């Protein structure tokens, strides 16, 4: 077994220095970005649901909410796939180091 350290594994766990006051790895930054995206999408869905609750129950508004709901499903699946695949890749790299 080699004692060398895989540079990609180091990159995944190295704190980011982007000039902002943030700490954490790029993997954490990716997870945070997905979380913010999902929060924004949930906000859009909530705004449409509020409009419907307030009486704007036209088919166009309901269809818009349905479309945003489907987009949320797509984003949720995409974030899960991205984070899981990246995590598995990091695990594999760590095992090979």
N, C-alpha and C positions, 0 to 999 in steps of 0.2 A: 504494500500500500504506500502510496506517495504521500510525503509530508508537505507538498506544495499546496498553496491556497488558490482556489479558482478565482480569478479576477471578477467574474460575473457575480459570484456569490458575495464578494466583498462590496460590489456596487449596490447590490440589493439591500445590504444592511448598513451602508455608509450614510451618515446623516447628510441631508441636503444643505447646501450653502448657496441659496439663490438670492441672497441679499435681504430676504424677508426674515422676520423673527420667528421662523418655524424650525422645528427639529423633527427628525424622523427620516425614514428611508424613502426612496422613490416608490416603493410598494405601498407604503402608508399614504403617500401623496396621491397615488392612483386610486386607492380605496376612498380617500377623502373626496376626490374629484367625482367619483361615481356617486357618492352619497349626496353631494351638493346637486348634481344633475337630477337625481331621483327626488330630492326635496323640492326642486324647482318644478318638476313635472307634477308632483303631488299638489303643489300650490295652484297650478293651472287647473287641475281637475277640481280642486276645492272651490275655486272661483266660479267655474261653470256650474257646479252643484249648488252653490249659493244662489246663482242667478235662477236656476230652476226652482229652488225652494221659495224664492221671492216672487214667483208667478210667471217667469219667462219660460214656460214649458212648451214652447214651439218645437216642432220636429227638428228644425235646424239646430237649436240649442242642445237638444237631447242627442242628436247625431254627433255634434261636436264633442260632447262629453264621452260618447262611445268611442270616438276616434282617439281622444286623449287617453282613455282607459287602455285601449289597445297599444298605444305608444308606450304607456307605463309598463305594460306587460313585456313589450319588446326590450325596453331599457333594463328592466329587472333581470330578464334572462341574459342579456348581454353583459351586464355587470357581474352576474354570478359566473358566467363562462370565463370572462376575462380574469377575474380574481382567482378562480379555481385553477385555470390553466397556468397562470403565472406562478401561483403557489406550488403547483405540482412540478413545474419546471425548476423552480428554485430548490425544491426538495431533491430532485434528481441531481442537480448540479452539486448540492451539498454532499450527497452520498458518494459522488464520484471524486470529490476532492481528497 
